[in-house]
Amino acid sequence: MTRSSAFAIALASAALVSLLPASAAVTDRTLPMRFDLRLQGPADACGAQCRLWISASGAITAETPRDFELFVQGRDLAGATVVLDSDGGSVLGAIALGRDIRRFGLDTTVGRIVDVNGSDQDASRGKFSPRADCESMCGFVLLGGVHRAVPPEARVMVHQIWLGDRRDDPTAANYTAEDLVLVQRDIGRLARYTIDMGGSIDFLNLALRIPPWEPMHALTADETRRTRLATDEPAAPAAAAATVAASPASAPTASRPIPRMTDGAHATEISERRWAVVDRAGVTALARRQPLTVEGEDIGSFDLMLACGAGGGDSYDVSYVERRHDGGRIQLPGKLGAVTMTVGRMSASLKVVSSERRSQPDELVTYAAGTVQAALIGAFAAVGNHSLLIETKSAGMVTGIRFGNTGAQQNLPRLTAACVKAIGDRADLSAQKTGGLASAK
């Protein structure tokens, strides 16, 4: 995607490549946004009452407002509705596009336009499909419509604005005072724009709750109405697949000190900023610590550790150690039921070995472990920016935390070299122990 400033403040990550031709069978949402005019069809289904739609699909770039202005020139768009299907993109591009939509007196909705064979020779016909997502900055473009509708099958999904070139691994990145100034400036612009468009500042507040390491938040029916995002048919998007807590989140609380002890065994310092090789009671491991939040509210932290698997370099033993506490209105669950790690399209489930409530301090301590194929770890640690999603499930709550591979590419070969040594030549666990958890248990 394009950047809203020199430091790429953006709400979604998308690589920009050349536009597909109009005849392309597949629309790629990562391509720059394109606009197509369609008349509702087939003609015999709506007669003289056929609606006029402007299909707007793809990533919002800094050039999108200019492309839209060129698109509308010479066209009679009275009564037209802009149909949005987008992953988001540039902050400044989205604000300018939303203001253009309002200036031309157009309506907005979330959906896709599917081409049909029309009976007219001089007009393209299309059918409206409500199954679409309007993510990130797309929600602010939706606010530009004079009348706005969110069908029940559609989703509007939001999260914080962030420096786009540091979004893949935000906790590992460095930030300057100038970076913070740029972010604050764009937040102010979004606040002014939201009010100008007749929306509620609660819409921006909902977005600012969700840190970049959490999956996006899908607005509920109540949130869509309360934020005045929809003026017509105030319906709810489908629930998000894996991110919503049982109760609403409040403002983030101050982080608690993270204990450096793991169930009585001293733990080597683990970094929140990068993957590094650590010594876990004689076991070589690649480890990373990550804050655990729900809609930005601090509820604890977890350590993820990779150690040599029994199959040498074919697999890795993965250990997950989580300490969770109450966070405002987010209450502690009784126990965790599942922990899953995902890289791209590859996933692996970890077995929850124990999940127990401790009193000093009051927290839920969970241990999970599993064997993960080297292909998944290799894809994560490959050259380039790649992310890993850790998902936990308990009664009434699902958390999703995404973090990057800073340090993994450099340090995974060190771990791999240790794994391919003969068992007697390396400091490793005996076969009857369970991965890196044996030292903790």
C-alpha positions in Angstrom: 0.0 0.0 0.0 1.0 3.6 -0.3 2.1 5.7 2.6 0.3 8.7 4.0 3.5 10.3 4.9 7.2 9.9 4.6 7.1 7.3 7.4 4.1 5.4 5.9 1.4 5.9 8.5 -1.2 3.4 7.4 -4.0 1.1 8.6 -3.3 -1.8 6.3 -0.3 -3.4 4.6 -0.6 -4.1 0.9 2.1 -4.4 -1.8 1.3 -2.2 -4.8 1.6 -3.8 -8.2 0.2 -2.9 -11.6 -3.6 -2.8 -12.1 -5.3 -5.9 -13.6 -7.1 -5.3 -16.8 -10.9 -4.7 -16.7 -11.4 -8.3 -18.0 -9.5 -10.0 -15.2 -11.5 -12.8 -13.7 -10.1 -12.4 -10.2 -10.0 -9.1 -8.3 -7.0 -8.7 -6.0 -7.8 -6.6 -3.0 -4.1 -5.8 -2.6 -4.0 -3.9 -5.9 -4.7 -0.1 -5.9 -8.4 0.6 -5.8 -10.2 0.6 -9.1 -13.6 2.1 -9.9 -16.2 0.6 -12.2 -19.8 1.8 -13.0 -22.5 -0.8 -13.0 -26.3 -0.6 -13.5 -28.3 -3.1 -11.5 -29.1 -6.1 -13.5 -30.6 -8.0 -15.1 -32.8 -5.3 -16.5 -36.1 -7.3 -16.3 -35.5 -7.7 -12.5 -35.6 -3.9 -11.7 -37.1 -2.2 -14.8 -37.0 1.6 -14.5 -35.9 1.3 -10.8 -32.5 -0.2 -11.4 -29.9 1.3 -9.0 -26.5 2.7 -10.1 -23.5 1.4 -8.4 -19.8 2.4 -8.3 -17.7 -0.6 -7.5 -14.7 0.5 -5.4 -12.4 -2.5 -4.8 -8.7 -2.6 -3.8 -6.2 -0.8 -1.6 -6.5 2.9 -0.9 -3.4 4.7 -2.1 -2.3 8.4 -2.1 -3.4 8.5 -5.8 -6.9 7.0 -5.2 -8.6 10.4 -4.7 -7.2 11.6 -8.0 -8.2 8.4 -9.8 -11.7 8.8 -8.4 -12.0 12.4 -9.6 -10.9 11.3 -13.1 -13.5 8.5 -12.9 -16.4 10.7 -12.1 -15.7 13.4 -14.8 -18.4 13.5 -17.4 -20.6 10.9 -15.7 -24.1 11.4 -14.4 -23.9 9.8 -11.0 -27.1 11.1 -9.4 -28.3 8.7 -6.9 -25.3 6.4 -7.2 -23.9 4.3 -4.4 -20.2 3.6 -3.9 -19.9 -0.2 -3.0 -16.7 -0.7 -0.9 -14.6 -3.9 -0.7 -11.1 -3.0 0.6 -8.3 -3.9 3.0 -7.8 -0.2 3.7 -4.6 1.8 3.0 -3.4 5.4 3.2 -4.8 7.6 5.9 -4.6 10.8 3.8 -5.8 9.0 0.7 -8.9 7.7 2.6 -9.8 11.1 4.1 -9.5 12.8 0.7 -11.6 10.0 -1.0 -14.3 10.2 1.7 -14.5 14.0 1.3 -14.9 13.6 -2.5 -17.7 11.1 -2.1 -19.5 13.5 0.1 -18.8 16.4 -2.2 -20.4 14.5 -5.1 -23.5 13.6 -3.0 -23.0 9.9 -3.2 -24.1 7.1 -0.9 -21.9 4.3 0.4 -22.3 0.6 1.4 -20.1 -2.5 1.9 -20.3 -5.2 -0.7 -19.1 -6.4 -4.1 -20.6 -6.0 -7.6 -20.7 -9.2 -9.7 -21.0 -8.7 -13.4 -24.0 -10.2 -15.2 -25.0 -10.3 -18.9 -27.3 -7.3 -19.4 -29.8 -6.8 -22.1 -28.6 -3.3 -22.8 -25.8 -2.8 -25.3 -24.6 0.5 -23.8 -24.5 -0.3 -20.1 -22.7 -2.8 -18.0 -25.0 -4.7 -15.6 -24.1 -6.1 -12.2 -25.5 -7.9 -9.1 -24.9 -6.7 -5.6 -23.3 -9.2 -3.2 -23.2 -8.1 0.5 -20.4 -10.6 1.4 -17.4 -8.3 1.6 -15.1 -6.7 4.1 -14.4 -3.0 4.6 -11.2 -3.0 6.7 -9.1 -0.4 8.4 -9.2 3.0 6.6 -12.1 1.7 4.4 -14.4 2.3 7.3 -13.6 6.0 7.3 -14.2 6.1 3.5 -17.6 4.6 4.3 -18.3 7.6 6.5 -18.1 9.8 3.4 -21.5 8.6 2.1 -24.5 10.9 2.4 -26.5 7.7 3.3 -24.6 4.7 4.6 -25.6 1.0 4.9 -23.8 -2.0 6.3 -25.6 -5.3 5.2 -25.7 -8.1 7.8 -23.4 -10.3 5.8 -20.7 -7.5 5.5 -18.0 -6.7 8.0 -16.5 -3.3 8.9 -13.1 -4.0 10.7 -10.9 -1.5 12.4 -7.5 -1.1 14.3 -5.0 1.5 15.2 -3.1 3.6 12.7 0.6 2.7 12.8 3.8 3.4 10.9 3.4 1.1 8.0 7.0 0.2 7.6 7.1 -1.1 11.2 3.7 -2.8 11.3 5.0 -6.3 10.8 6.8 -6.4 14.1 5.8 -3.3 16.1 7.2 -4.3 19.4 10.6 -4.9 17.9 10.8 -1.5 16.0 12.4 1.7 17.1 10.5 5.0 17.1 11.6 8.7 17.1 9.8 11.8 18.4 9.1 12.7 14.8 7.4 9.3 14.3 5.1 10.1 17.2 4.3 13.6 15.9 3.3 12.1 12.5 1.0 9.6 14.2 -0.6 12.2 16.5 -1.1 14.5 13.5 -3.0 11.9 11.5 -5.1 10.9 14.5 -6.1 14.6 14.7 -7.0 14.7 11.1 -9.1 11.5 11.4 -11.0 13.0 14.4 -11.8 16.2 12.5 -12.9 14.2 9.4 -15.1 11.8 11.5 -17.0 14.7 13.0 -17.3 16.6 9.7 -18.8 13.5 8.1 -21.5 13.2 10.9 -19.9 10.2 12.5 -19.4 9.7 16.3 -15.9 10.1 17.7 -16.6 6.6 19.3 -15.8 5.2 15.9 -12.2 6.5 16.0 -12.0 5.5 19.7 -12.9 1.9 18.7 -10.1 1.8 16.1 -7.5 3.3 18.5 -8.2 0.5 21.0 -6.8 -2.2 18.8 -3.0 -2.4 18.8 -1.2 -3.6 15.6 -0.3 -7.0 17.1 -4.0 -7.9 17.5 -6.3 -8.9 14.7 -8.8 -6.3 13.6 -12.0 -5.7 15.5 -15.3 -6.3 13.6 -18.0 -3.8 14.6 -21.1 -5.2 16.2 -24.6 -4.1 15.4 -24.6 -1.9 18.5 -21.3 -0.3 17.6 -22.4 0.3 14.0 -25.5 2.2 15.3 -23.7 4.0 18.1 -20.9 5.3 16.0 -23.4 6.5 13.3 -21.4 4.5 10.7 -24.6 3.4 9.2 -27.5 5.7 8.5 -29.6 3.1 6.7 -30.2 -0.5 7.6 -28.1 -0.4 10.7 -27.2 -4.0 10.6 -24.4 -6.0 12.2 -21.4 -7.3 10.3 -20.7 -11.0 10.9 -18.7 -11.7 14.0 -14.9 -11.6 13.7 -13.4 -15.0 13.3 -10.9 -14.9 16.1 -10.5 -11.7 18.1 -13.4 -10.7 20.3 -13.4 -10.9 24.0 -16.5 -11.8 26.0 -16.8 -8.3 27.6 -15.9 -4.9 26.2 -12.4 -3.6 26.7 -11.6 -0.5 28.7 -8.6 1.7 28.5 -5.2 -0.1 28.8 -3.9 -0.4 32.3 -0.3 0.0 33.4 1.7 -3.1 32.6 2.5 -5.3 35.6 6.1 -6.4 36.1 6.7 -9.7 34.3 8.1 -12.4 36.6 11.5 -13.8 35.6 10.7 -17.1 37.3 9.0 -20.0 35.6 7.4 -22.3 38.2 10.4 -22.2 40.5 13.1 -22.7 37.8 15.1 -19.5 37.0 14.3 -18.4 33.4 17.0 -16.8 31.2 16.0 -13.2 30.3 13.7 -13.3 27.2 13.3 -10.2 25.0 10.1 -8.5 23.9 12.0 -6.9 21.0 13.5 -9.8 19.1 13.9 -13.5 18.8 17.2 -14.6 20.5 18.9 -17.9 21.4 18.6 -18.5 25.2 19.6 -21.2 27.6 16.7 -22.8 29.4 18.3 -25.0 32.1 20.8 -26.4 29.6 18.4 -26.5 26.7 19.2 -24.3 23.7 16.0 -22.5 22.6 14.9 -19.6 20.4 12.6 -17.5 22.4 10.5 -14.3 22.3 8.2 -12.7 24.9 5.0 -10.8 23.8 2.4 -8.7 25.6 -1.1 -10.3 25.8 -3.9 -7.8 25.2 -7.6 -7.8 24.3 -8.6 -4.7 22.3 -5.5 -3.0 23.7 -6.2 -3.8 27.3 -3.2 -5.5 29.1 -4.1 -8.9 30.5 -0.6 -10.4 30.8 2.2 -11.8 28.6 3.5 -15.0 27.1 6.8 -16.6 26.2 7.1 -18.7 23.1 10.2 -21.0 22.9 11.5 -23.2 20.1 13.8 -26.1 20.9 15.3 -29.1 19.1 12.8 -31.8 18.2 13.4 -35.5 18.5 13.7 -35.7 14.7 16.8 -33.6 14.5 16.2 -30.8 12.0 12.8 -32.1 10.8 10.8 -30.6 13.6 10.9 -28.3 16.6 9.5 -28.7 20.2 7.5 -25.6 20.9 6.7 -24.4 24.4 4.1 -21.7 25.3 4.1 -20.2 28.8 1.4 -17.6 29.6 0.7 -15.5 32.7 -2.7 -13.8 32.5 -4.3 -11.5 35.0 -7.6 -9.6 35.3 -7.7 -6.5 33.1 -10.4 -4.0 34.1 -13.6 -5.5 32.8 -11.8 -8.5 31.2 -12.1 -11.2 33.8 -9.8 -14.2 34.1 -11.2 -17.4 32.5 -11.2 -20.6 34.5 -8.5 -22.1 32.2 -7.3 -22.1 28.6 -8.6 -24.8 26.3 -6.5 -24.4 23.2 -3.4 -22.7 21.8 -2.8 -22.5 18.1 0.1 -21.0 16.1 -0.3 -20.0 12.5 2.1 -18.9 9.8 0.5 -18.1 6.5 -1.7 -21.1 5.6 0.1 -23.4 8.0 -1.1 -24.1 11.5 -0.1 -26.2 14.5 -2.0 -26.9 17.7 -0.2 -27.0 21.0 -1.4 -29.3 23.8 -2.4 -27.5 27.0 -0.4 -29.3 29.6 -1.7 -27.3 32.6 -3.7 -24.2 33.1 -4.0 -23.2 36.8 -5.1 -20.2 38.9 -2.3 -18.9 41.2 -3.0 -16.7 44.2 0.4 -14.9 44.6 0.0 -12.9 42.4 -3.6 -13.6 41.3 -3.1 -14.9 37.8 -3.8 -17.8 35.4 -0.6 -19.7 34.5 -0.8 -21.9 31.4 1.7 -24.2 29.9 1.3 -25.7 26.4 3.6 -27.7 24.2 3.8 -29.5 20.9 5.9 -30.6 18.0 5.9 -28.4 14.9 7.2 -29.2 11.5 10.3 -27.4 10.4 8.5 -26.1 7.3 6.2 -23.9 9.4 9.2 -22.4 11.4 11.2 -22.1 8.3 8.5 -20.1 6.5 8.3 -17.8 9.5 12.0 -17.2 9.8 12.6 -16.9 6.0 14.1 -13.7 4.4 11.6 -10.8 4.6 8.9 -9.8 7.0 6.7 -12.6 8.1 4.3 -12.8 11.1 3.1 -15.5 13.4 -0.3 -15.6 15.0 -0.8 -17.1 18.4 -4.5 -17.8 19.2 -5.9 -18.9 22.5 -9.4 -20.1 23.3 -11.2 -20.3 26.6 -14.9 -20.2 27.7 -16.3 -16.9 26.4 -13.0 -15.5 25.2 -10.7 -15.7 22.2 -7.4 -13.9 21.9 -5.2 -13.4 18.8 -1.7 -11.9 19.0 0.4 -11.4 15.9 4.2 -10.7 16.0 7.1 -10.7 13.6 10.3 -12.5 12.9 12.8 -9.9 14.0 16.0 -11.8 15.0 14.6 -15.2 13.9 16.3 -15.2 10.5 19.7 -14.5 12.1 19.3 -16.9 15.0 17.4 -19.9 13.7 20.5 -21.3 12.0 22.2 -21.4 15.4 19.4 -23.5 16.8 19.3 -25.7 13.7 23.0 -26.3 14.0 22.5 -27.6 17.5 19.5 -29.7 16.5 21.4 -31.7 13.8 24.2 -32.7 16.3 24.1 -36.2 17.8 22.0 -36.4 20.9 25.1 -37.1 23.0 26.9 -34.1 21.7 24.3 -31.5 22.6 22.7 -30.1 25.8 19.2 -31.3 25.3 16.3 -33.0 27.1 16.0 -36.7 27.4 13.4 -38.4 25.3 10.9 -38.8 28.2 10.7 -35.1 28.9 8.3 -32.7 27.1 10.2 -30.1 25.0 11.3 -26.9 26.7 8.6 -27.3 29.3 10.5 -29.9 31.2 12.8 -27.3 32.8 9.8 -25.3 33.8 7.8 -28.2 35.2 
